[in-house]
Amino acid sequence: MRGIGAFYVFCGVILIRQAIINWRLERIFGAFLETPRAEKAADVMLTIIAVLVPISGLGLLTLHPYAVPAVLACWAMQAVYLLWANRWHRPVEPELIKLRRQTTNAFFVYTAVTLMTLWGLRAGLFA
């Protein structure tokens, strides 16, 4: 669990960095182009996920009891995003379709981590 936690702390730092870059680009291009409402909503949801990933990773790394609700919150936010995006934010370019598939695959991996976290809770791993 600690190794998985370290991995998600690392991934979370990368996601937060990417979210910051994205928000800056949105601000720059926002002066010239109107950002679609769906794009703004996606940015907010992905930023929330970017913050939850390292928080849950830190909880797993330290085996802290807050890891369980943090992992569940992150999993739920990812599920909400993917369900919403499937309806309102469908990619059309091949590159974006590939990225969405990667995001979906990452969600399935995180689902496995969520199940392992719940198993760890039941096994008394989080004191």
DSSP file (Angstrom, degrees, kcal/mol; ACC not computed):
  #  RESIDUE AA STRUCTURE BP1 BP2  ACC     N-H-->O    O-->H-N    N-H-->O    O-->H-N    TCO  KAPPA ALPHA  PHI   PSI    X-CA   Y-CA   Z-CA
    1    1 A M     >        0   0    0      0, 0.0     4,-2.7     0, 0.0     5,-0.2   0.000 360.0 360.0 360.0 -36.8    0.0    0.0    0.0
    2    2 A R  H  >  +     0   0    0      1,-0.2     4,-2.6     2,-0.2     5,-0.2   0.910 360.0  50.2 -63.7 -40.2    2.8    2.4    0.8
    3    3 A G  H  > S+     0   0    0      2,-0.2     4,-2.1     1,-0.2    -1,-0.2   0.901 111.0  48.7 -63.8 -41.0    4.3    1.9   -2.7
    4    4 A I  H  > S+     0   0    0      2,-0.2     4,-2.3     1,-0.2    -1,-0.2   0.911 110.8  51.9 -64.0 -42.0    0.9    2.6   -4.3
    5    5 A G  H  X S+     0   0    0     -4,-2.7     4,-2.1     2,-0.2    -2,-0.2   0.920 108.5  49.8 -60.6 -44.5    0.6    5.7   -2.1
    6    6 A A  H  X S+     0   0    0     -4,-2.6     4,-2.3     1,-0.2    -1,-0.2   0.904 109.5  52.7 -61.3 -40.8    4.0    7.0   -3.2
    7    7 A F  H  X S+     0   0    0     -4,-2.1     4,-2.7     1,-0.2    -1,-0.2   0.921 110.8  46.3 -60.0 -44.8    3.0    6.4   -6.8
    8    8 A Y  H  X S+     0   0    0     -4,-2.3     4,-2.2     2,-0.2    49,-0.2   0.785 108.6  54.9 -74.4 -26.1   -0.2    8.4   -6.4
    9    9 A V  H  X S+     0   0    0     -4,-2.1     4,-2.0    48,-0.2    -1,-0.2   0.943 112.0  45.2 -64.6 -46.8    1.6   11.2   -4.6
   10   10 A F  H  X S+     0   0    0     -4,-2.3     4,-1.8     1,-0.2    -2,-0.2   0.938 114.6  47.3 -60.6 -48.8    4.0   11.5   -7.6
   11   11 A C  H  X S+     0   0    0     -4,-2.7     4,-2.6     1,-0.2    -1,-0.2   0.886 109.8  54.6 -61.2 -39.0    1.1   11.3  -10.1
   12   12 A G  H  X S+     0   0    0     -4,-2.2     4,-2.7     2,-0.2    -1,-0.2   0.885 104.6  52.6 -64.1 -39.0   -0.8   13.9   -8.1
   13   13 A V  H  X S+     0   0    0     -4,-2.0     4,-2.2     2,-0.2    -1,-0.2   0.917 111.3  47.6 -62.6 -41.7    2.0   16.4   -8.3
   14   14 A I  H  X S+     0   0    0     -4,-1.8     4,-2.5     2,-0.2    -2,-0.2   0.915 112.1  49.8 -64.1 -42.6    2.1   15.9  -12.0
   15   15 A L  H  X S+     0   0    0     -4,-2.6     4,-2.4     2,-0.2    -2,-0.2   0.898 110.7  49.0 -64.4 -40.6   -1.6   16.3  -12.3
   16   16 A I  H  X S+     0   0    0     -4,-2.7     4,-2.4    34,-0.3    -1,-0.2   0.918 110.9  50.7 -64.7 -42.2   -1.6   19.5  -10.2
   17   17 A R  H  X S+     0   0    0     -4,-2.2     4,-2.2    -5,-0.2    -2,-0.2   0.927 111.7  47.8 -59.3 -45.3    1.2   20.9  -12.3
   18   18 A Q  H  X S+     0   0    0     -4,-2.5     4,-2.6     1,-0.2    -2,-0.2   0.885 109.8  52.8 -64.5 -38.5   -0.8   20.1  -15.5
   19   19 A A  H  X S+     0   0    0     -4,-2.4     4,-2.7     2,-0.2    -1,-0.2   0.904 108.9  49.8 -63.6 -41.0   -3.9   21.7  -14.0
   20   20 A I  H  X S+     0   0    0     -4,-2.4     4,-2.3     2,-0.2    -2,-0.2   0.926 111.8  47.8 -63.5 -44.7   -2.0   24.9  -13.2
   21   21 A I  H  X S+     0   0    0     -4,-2.2     4,-2.5     1,-0.2    -2,-0.2   0.923 112.4  50.1 -61.0 -43.9   -0.6   25.0  -16.8
   22   22 A N  H  X S+     0   0    0     -4,-2.6     4,-2.6     1,-0.2    -2,-0.2   0.920 109.9  49.1 -61.7 -45.2   -4.1   24.4  -18.2
   23   23 A W  H  X S+     0   0    0     -4,-2.7     4,-2.0     1,-0.2    -1,-0.2   0.894 111.3  50.5 -63.2 -38.9   -5.6   27.2  -16.1
   24   24 A R  H  X S+     0   0    0     -4,-2.3     4,-2.3     2,-0.2    -2,-0.2   0.927 111.3  47.6 -64.4 -43.9   -2.9   29.6  -17.2
   25   25 A L  H  X S+     0   0    0     -4,-2.5     4,-3.0     1,-0.2     5,-0.3   0.899 109.8  53.4 -63.4 -40.1   -3.5   28.7  -20.8
   26   26 A E  H  X S+     0   0    0     -4,-2.6     4,-1.7     1,-0.2    -1,-0.2   0.902 109.5  49.0 -60.2 -40.1   -7.2   29.2  -20.4
   27   27 A R  H  X S+     0   0    0     -4,-2.0     4,-0.6     2,-0.2    -2,-0.2   0.917 113.9  45.5 -66.3 -42.9   -6.6   32.6  -18.9
   28   28 A I  H >< S+     0   0    0     -4,-2.3     3,-1.0     1,-0.2     4,-0.3   0.960 119.8  38.6 -65.3 -51.8   -4.3   33.6  -21.8
   29   29 A F  H >X S+     0   0    0     -4,-3.0     4,-3.3     1,-0.2     3,-1.3   0.715 102.0  74.3 -74.6 -19.0   -6.5   32.3  -24.6
   30   30 A G  H 3< S+     0   0    0     -4,-1.7    -1,-0.2    -5,-0.3    -2,-0.2   0.744  86.8  63.6 -64.1 -22.6   -9.6   33.4  -22.8
   31   31 A A  T << S+     0   0    0     -3,-1.0    -1,-0.3    -4,-0.6    -2,-0.2   0.762 118.8  24.5 -70.6 -23.8   -8.7   37.0  -23.8
   32   32 A F  T <4 S+     0   0    0     -3,-1.3     2,-0.4    -4,-0.3    -2,-0.2   0.745 126.0  37.6-109.9 -34.2   -9.2   36.0  -27.5
   33   33 A L  S  < S-     0   0    0     -4,-3.3     2,-0.4     0, 0.0    -1,-0.3  -0.944  77.4-118.0-126.8 142.5  -11.5   33.0  -27.5
   34   34 A E        -     0   0    0     -2,-0.4    -4,-0.1    -3,-0.1    -3,-0.1  -0.647  30.1-131.9 -76.2 127.3  -14.6   32.1  -25.4
   35   35 A T        -     0   0    0     -2,-0.4     5,-0.1    -5,-0.1    -1,-0.0  -0.696  27.5-114.7 -80.7 126.5  -14.0   28.9  -23.4
   36   36 A P     >  -     0   0    0      0, 0.0     4,-2.0     0, 0.0     3,-0.3  -0.253  18.9-120.3 -60.6 148.8  -17.0   26.6  -23.9
   37   37 A R  H  > S+     0   0    0      1,-0.2     4,-2.3     2,-0.2     5,-0.2   0.872 113.3  54.1 -57.7 -40.8  -19.0   25.9  -20.8
   38   38 A A  H  > S+     0   0    0      1,-0.2     4,-2.5     2,-0.2    -1,-0.2   0.874 106.8  52.2 -63.3 -37.0  -18.3   22.1  -21.0
   39   39 A E  H  > S+     0   0    0     -3,-0.3     4,-2.3     2,-0.2    -1,-0.2   0.904 109.2  49.2 -66.4 -41.2  -14.5   22.8  -21.1
   40   40 A K  H  X S+     0   0    0     -4,-2.0     4,-2.0     2,-0.2    -2,-0.2   0.914 111.7  48.8 -63.4 -42.9  -14.8   25.0  -18.0
   41   41 A A  H  X S+     0   0    0     -4,-2.3     4,-2.4     1,-0.2    -2,-0.2   0.911 110.8  50.6 -63.6 -42.1  -16.7   22.3  -16.1
   42   42 A A  H  X S+     0   0    0     -4,-2.5     4,-2.8     1,-0.2     5,-0.2   0.912 108.5  53.0 -62.1 -41.7  -14.2   19.7  -17.2
   43   43 A D  H  X S+     0   0    0     -4,-2.3     4,-1.9     1,-0.2    -1,-0.2   0.904 109.7  48.2 -60.3 -42.1  -11.3   21.9  -15.9
   44   44 A V  H  X S+     0   0    0     -4,-2.0     4,-2.2     2,-0.2    -2,-0.2   0.944 114.0  45.7 -64.6 -47.5  -13.0   22.2  -12.5
   45   45 A M  H  X S+     0   0    0     -4,-2.4     4,-2.2     1,-0.2    -2,-0.2   0.914 113.6  48.9 -63.3 -42.5  -13.6   18.5  -12.2
   46   46 A L  H  X S+     0   0    0     -4,-2.8     4,-2.3     1,-0.2    -1,-0.2   0.835 109.6  52.9 -68.2 -31.0  -10.1   17.6  -13.3
   47   47 A T  H  X S+     0   0    0     -4,-1.9     4,-1.6    -5,-0.2    -1,-0.2   0.905 108.2  50.2 -68.6 -40.9   -8.6   20.1  -10.9
   48   48 A I  H  X S+     0   0    0     -4,-2.2     4,-2.3     1,-0.2     3,-0.2   0.925 112.3  47.6 -61.3 -43.5  -10.5   18.6   -8.0
   49   49 A I  H  X S+     0   0    0     -4,-2.2     4,-2.4     1,-0.2    -2,-0.2   0.908 107.1  57.1 -62.5 -41.4   -9.3   15.1   -9.1
   50   50 A A  H  < S+     0   0    0     -4,-2.3   -34,-0.3     1,-0.2    -1,-0.2   0.824 111.1  43.3 -60.9 -31.0   -5.7   16.5   -9.3
   51   51 A V  H  X S+     0   0    0     -4,-1.6     4,-1.3    -3,-0.2    -1,-0.2   0.863 113.3  50.9 -80.5 -38.1   -5.9   17.6   -5.7
   52   52 A L  H  X S+     0   0    0     -4,-2.3     4,-2.8     1,-0.2     5,-0.3   0.828  99.9  64.9 -70.6 -31.4   -7.6   14.4   -4.4
   53   53 A V  H  X S+     0   0    0     -4,-2.4     4,-2.4     1,-0.2    -1,-0.2   0.955 107.2  38.2 -60.7 -52.8   -5.0   12.1   -6.1
   54   54 A P  H  > S+     0   0    0      0, 0.0     4,-2.7     0, 0.0    -1,-0.2   0.850 114.8  55.7 -69.7 -29.3   -2.0   13.2   -4.0
   55   55 A I  H  X S+     0   0    0     -4,-1.3     4,-1.9     2,-0.2    -2,-0.2   0.948 112.3  41.9 -63.6 -46.9   -4.1   13.5   -0.8
   56   56 A S  H  X S+     0   0    0     -4,-2.8     4,-2.3    14,-0.2    -1,-0.2   0.892 113.9  53.3 -67.2 -37.5   -5.3    9.9   -1.2
   57   57 A G  H  X S+     0   0    0     -4,-2.4     4,-2.7    -5,-0.3   -48,-0.2   0.903 107.9  50.0 -62.2 -41.3   -1.7    8.8   -2.1
   58   58 A L  H  X S+     0   0    0     -4,-2.7     4,-2.1     2,-0.2     6,-0.2   0.886 109.4  52.3 -64.5 -38.6   -0.3   10.5    1.0
   59   59 A G  H  X>S+     0   0    0     -4,-1.9     5,-1.9     2,-0.2     4,-0.8   0.913 112.7  44.4 -62.9 -42.4   -2.9    8.7    3.1
   60   60 A L  H  <5S+     0   0    0     -4,-2.3     3,-0.4     3,-0.2    -2,-0.2   0.898 111.0  54.6 -68.2 -39.8   -2.0    5.3    1.6
   61   61 A L  H  <5S+     0   0    0     -4,-2.7    -2,-0.2     1,-0.2    -1,-0.2   0.887 118.7  33.5 -60.3 -39.8    1.7    6.1    1.9
   62   62 A T  H  <5S-     0   0    0     -4,-2.1    -1,-0.2    -5,-0.2    -2,-0.2   0.481 103.3-128.5 -95.2  -3.8    1.3    6.8    5.6
   63   63 A L  T  <5 +     0   0    0     -4,-0.8    64,-0.7    -3,-0.4    -3,-0.2   0.854  49.8 166.6  55.2  37.5   -1.4    4.2    6.2
   64   64 A H    > < -     0   0    0     -5,-1.9     3,-2.1    -6,-0.2     4,-0.3  -0.549  48.0-119.5 -81.7 146.4   -3.4    7.0    7.8
   65   65 A P  T >  S+     0   0    0      0, 0.0     3,-1.1     0, 0.0    -1,-0.1   0.783 110.2  67.0 -58.2 -27.9   -7.1    6.4    8.5
   66   66 A Y  T 3> S+     0   0    0      1,-0.2     4,-2.1     2,-0.2     5,-0.2   0.631  80.3  82.5 -69.5  -9.3   -8.1    9.3    6.3
   67   67 A A  H <> S+     0   0    0     -3,-2.1     4,-3.0    -8,-0.3     5,-0.3   0.891  85.4  56.8 -59.3 -39.3   -6.8    7.4    3.3
   68   68 A V  H <> S+     0   0    0     -3,-1.1     4,-2.5    -4,-0.3     5,-0.2   0.964 111.3  38.0 -63.0 -55.5  -10.1    5.5    3.0
   69   69 A P  H  > S+     0   0    0      0, 0.0     4,-2.6     0, 0.0    -1,-0.2   0.869 117.1  53.6 -65.1 -31.7  -12.4    8.5    2.7
   70   70 A A  H  X S+     0   0    0     -4,-2.1     4,-2.3     2,-0.2   -14,-0.2   0.930 111.0  44.9 -66.1 -44.3   -9.8   10.2    0.5
   71   71 A V  H  X S+     0   0    0     -4,-3.0     4,-2.8     2,-0.2     5,-0.2   0.922 114.7  48.9 -64.5 -43.9   -9.5    7.3   -1.9
   72   72 A L  H  X S+     0   0    0     -4,-2.5     4,-2.6    -5,-0.3    -2,-0.2   0.902 111.7  49.0 -63.6 -40.5  -13.3    6.9   -2.0
   73   73 A A  H  X S+     0   0    0     -4,-2.6     4,-2.4     2,-0.2    -1,-0.2   0.910 112.9  47.4 -64.8 -41.5  -13.8   10.6   -2.7
   74   74 A C  H  X S+     0   0    0     -4,-2.3     4,-2.3     2,-0.2    -2,-0.2   0.921 112.6  48.8 -65.8 -43.7  -11.2   10.5   -5.5
   75   75 A W  H  X S+     0   0    0     -4,-2.8     4,-2.4     1,-0.2    -2,-0.2   0.925 112.2  49.1 -61.5 -44.4  -12.7    7.4   -7.0
   76   76 A A  H  X S+     0   0    0     -4,-2.6     4,-2.7     1,-0.2    -2,-0.2   0.904 110.6  49.9 -63.1 -42.0  -16.2    9.0   -6.9
   77   77 A M  H  X S+     0   0    0     -4,-2.4     4,-2.6     1,-0.2    -1,-0.2   0.892 110.6  50.0 -65.7 -38.5  -15.0   12.2   -8.5
   78   78 A Q  H  X S+     0   0    0     -4,-2.3     4,-2.6     2,-0.2    -1,-0.2   0.919 111.5  48.8 -64.3 -42.1  -13.3   10.3  -11.2
   79   79 A A  H  X S+     0   0    0     -4,-2.4     4,-2.5     2,-0.2     5,-0.2   0.927 111.4  49.3 -63.2 -44.8  -16.5    8.3  -11.8
   80   80 A V  H  X S+     0   0    0     -4,-2.7     4,-2.8     1,-0.2     5,-0.2   0.931 111.9  49.3 -59.6 -46.3  -18.6   11.5  -11.9
   81   81 A Y  H  X S+     0   0    0     -4,-2.6     4,-3.5     1,-0.2     5,-0.2   0.943 112.3  46.6 -59.6 -48.8  -16.2   13.1  -14.4
   82   82 A L  H  X S+     0   0    0     -4,-2.6     4,-1.9     2,-0.2    -1,-0.2   0.892 114.4  47.3 -64.8 -39.1  -16.2   10.1  -16.7
   83   83 A L  H  X S+     0   0    0     -4,-2.5     4,-0.9    -5,-0.2    -1,-0.2   0.933 116.6  44.0 -65.8 -44.6  -20.0    9.7  -16.6
   84   84 A W  H >X S+     0   0    0     -4,-2.8     4,-3.1    -5,-0.2     3,-0.9   0.931 113.6  50.5 -63.7 -46.1  -20.4   13.4  -17.2
   85   85 A A  H 3X S+     0   0    0     -4,-3.5     4,-1.5     1,-0.3    -1,-0.2   0.836 102.4  60.9 -64.9 -33.0  -17.7   13.5  -19.9
   86   86 A N  H 3< S+     0   0    0     -4,-1.9    -1,-0.3    -5,-0.2    -2,-0.2   0.819 118.1  30.3 -62.4 -28.7  -19.3   10.6  -21.8
   87   87 A R  H << S+     0   0    0     -3,-0.9    -2,-0.2    -4,-0.9     3,-0.2   0.852 136.2  18.5 -96.1 -41.8  -22.4   12.7  -22.2
   88   88 A W  H  < S+     0   0    0     -4,-3.1    -3,-0.2     1,-0.1    -2,-0.1   0.556 124.3  41.3-114.1 -11.1  -21.3   16.3  -22.4
   89   89 A H     <  +     0   0    0     -4,-1.5    -1,-0.1    -5,-0.4    -4,-0.1  -0.328  67.4 164.7-139.3  53.4  -17.6   16.4  -23.2
   90   90 A R        -     0   0    0     -3,-0.2     2,-0.1    -4,-0.1    -4,-0.1  -0.560  34.3-127.2 -77.7 131.6  -16.9   13.8  -25.9
   91   91 A P        -     0   0    0      0, 0.0    -1,-0.1     0, 0.0    -2,-0.0  -0.472  24.7-179.0 -75.6 150.1  -13.6   14.1  -27.7
   92   92 A V        +     0   0    0     -2,-0.1    -2,-0.0     0, 0.0     3,-0.0   0.632  57.2  83.6-118.7 -28.2  -13.6   14.2  -31.5
   93   93 A E  S  > S-     0   0    0      1,-0.1     4,-2.3     4,-0.0     3,-0.3  -0.555  82.5-123.5 -78.4 144.1  -10.0   14.4  -32.4
   94   94 A P  H  > S+     0   0    0      0, 0.0     4,-2.1     0, 0.0     5,-0.1   0.858 111.1  53.3 -55.2 -38.4   -8.0   11.1  -32.5
   95   95 A E  H  > S+     0   0    0      1,-0.2     4,-2.1     2,-0.2     5,-0.1   0.914 111.2  45.5 -64.1 -42.0   -5.5   12.4  -29.9
   96   96 A L  H  > S+     0   0    0     -3,-0.3     4,-2.3     2,-0.2    -1,-0.2   0.840 109.6  54.6 -72.3 -32.7   -8.2   13.3  -27.5
   97   97 A I  H  X S+     0   0    0     -4,-2.3     4,-2.0     2,-0.2    -1,-0.2   0.911 109.1  49.1 -63.9 -41.4  -10.0   10.0  -28.0
   98   98 A K  H  X S+     0   0    0     -4,-2.1     4,-2.1    -5,-0.2    -2,-0.2   0.911 110.6  50.3 -63.2 -43.1   -6.8    8.3  -27.1
   99   99 A L  H  X S+     0   0    0     -4,-2.1     4,-2.4     1,-0.2    -2,-0.2   0.881 108.6  52.0 -63.9 -38.3   -6.4   10.4  -24.0
  100  100 A R  H  X S+     0   0    0     -4,-2.3     4,-2.4     2,-0.2    -1,-0.2   0.896 108.5  51.1 -65.3 -38.9   -9.9    9.7  -22.9
  101  101 A R  H  X S+     0   0    0     -4,-2.0     4,-2.4     2,-0.2    -2,-0.2   0.905 110.4  49.2 -63.8 -40.5   -9.2    5.9  -23.3
  102  102 A Q  H  X S+     0   0    0     -4,-2.1     4,-2.4     2,-0.2    -2,-0.2   0.894 110.2  51.2 -64.7 -39.4   -6.1    6.3  -21.1
  103  103 A T  H  X S+     0   0    0     -4,-2.4     4,-1.9     2,-0.2    -2,-0.2   0.906 110.4  48.9 -63.5 -41.8   -8.2    8.2  -18.5
  104  104 A T  H  X S+     0   0    0     -4,-2.4     4,-1.8     2,-0.2    -2,-0.2   0.907 111.0  49.8 -64.8 -42.0  -10.7    5.4  -18.5
  105  105 A N  H  X S+     0   0    0     -4,-2.4     4,-2.0     1,-0.2    -2,-0.2   0.901 109.0  52.3 -63.0 -40.5   -8.0    2.8  -18.1
  106  106 A A  H  X S+     0   0    0     -4,-2.4     4,-2.6     1,-0.2    -1,-0.2   0.870 106.2  55.0 -63.0 -36.1   -6.5    4.8  -15.2
  107  107 A F  H  X S+     0   0    0     -4,-1.9     4,-2.1     2,-0.2    -1,-0.2   0.903 106.0  51.0 -63.0 -41.3   -9.9    4.9  -13.6
  108  108 A F  H  X S+     0   0    0     -4,-1.8     4,-1.6     2,-0.2    -2,-0.2   0.890 110.9  48.5 -64.6 -38.3  -10.1    1.1  -13.8
  109  109 A V  H  X S+     0   0    0     -4,-2.0     4,-2.0     2,-0.2    -2,-0.2   0.923 111.2  50.0 -65.1 -43.4   -6.7    0.8  -12.1
  110  110 A Y  H  X S+     0   0    0     -4,-2.6     4,-2.6     1,-0.2    -2,-0.2   0.829 105.2  58.3 -65.5 -30.6   -7.8    3.3   -9.4
  111  111 A T  H  X S+     0   0    0     -4,-2.1     4,-2.4     2,-0.2    -1,-0.2   0.911 105.8  49.1 -62.2 -41.8  -10.9    1.2   -8.9
  112  112 A A  H  X S+     0   0    0     -4,-1.6     4,-2.4     2,-0.2    -2,-0.2   0.907 111.1  49.6 -63.2 -41.5   -8.6   -1.8   -8.1
  113  113 A V  H  X S+     0   0    0     -4,-2.0     4,-2.4     2,-0.2    -2,-0.2   0.895 109.3  52.6 -63.7 -39.5   -6.7    0.5   -5.7
  114  114 A T  H  X S+     0   0    0     -4,-2.6     4,-2.3     2,-0.2    -2,-0.2   0.919 109.8  47.8 -62.0 -44.0  -10.0    1.5   -4.1
  115  115 A L  H  X S+     0   0    0     -4,-2.4     4,-2.2     1,-0.2    -2,-0.2   0.896 111.7  50.3 -64.4 -39.6  -11.0   -2.1   -3.6
  116  116 A M  H  X S+     0   0    0     -4,-2.4     4,-2.6     2,-0.2    -2,-0.2   0.880 109.1  52.5 -65.0 -36.6   -7.5   -2.9   -2.1
  117  117 A T  H  X S+     0   0    0     -4,-2.4     4,-2.2     2,-0.2    -2,-0.2   0.917 109.2  48.4 -64.9 -43.4   -7.9    0.1    0.2
  118  118 A L  H  X S+     0   0    0     -4,-2.3     4,-2.1     2,-0.2    -2,-0.2   0.884 111.5  50.4 -64.2 -37.3  -11.3   -1.2    1.4
  119  119 A W  H  X S+     0   0    0     -4,-2.2     4,-2.2     2,-0.2    -2,-0.2   0.922 109.3  51.8 -63.1 -43.4   -9.7   -4.6    1.9
  120  120 A G  H  <>S+     0   0    0     -4,-2.6     5,-3.2     1,-0.2     6,-0.5   0.864 108.0  51.8 -61.5 -37.4   -6.9   -2.9    3.9
  121  121 A L  H ><5S+     0   0    0     -4,-2.2     3,-1.2     3,-0.2    -1,-0.2   0.932 111.2  46.7 -62.6 -46.0   -9.5   -1.2    6.1
  122  122 A R  H 3<5S+     0   0    0     -4,-2.1    -2,-0.2     1,-0.3    -1,-0.2   0.844 110.7  52.7 -65.2 -33.5  -11.2   -4.5    6.8
  123  123 A A  T 3<5S-     0   0    0     -4,-2.2    -1,-0.3    -5,-0.1    -2,-0.2   0.495 117.9-111.9 -82.0  -2.7   -7.8   -6.1    7.5
  124  124 A G  T < 5S+     0   0    0     -3,-1.2    -3,-0.2    -4,-0.4    -2,-0.1   0.733  73.3 137.7  82.0  22.3   -7.0   -3.4   10.0
  125  125 A L      < +     0   0    0     -5,-3.2     2,-0.8    -6,-0.2    -4,-0.2   0.816  59.5  64.2 -71.2 -30.5   -4.2   -1.9    8.0
  126  126 A F              0   0    0     -6,-0.5    -1,-0.2     1,-0.1   -62,-0.1  -0.833 360.0 360.0-100.5 106.5   -5.2    1.7    8.7
  127  127 A A              0   0    0     -2,-0.8    -1,-0.1   -64,-0.7   -63,-0.1   0.444 360.0 360.0 -91.4 360.0   -4.8    2.3   12.4
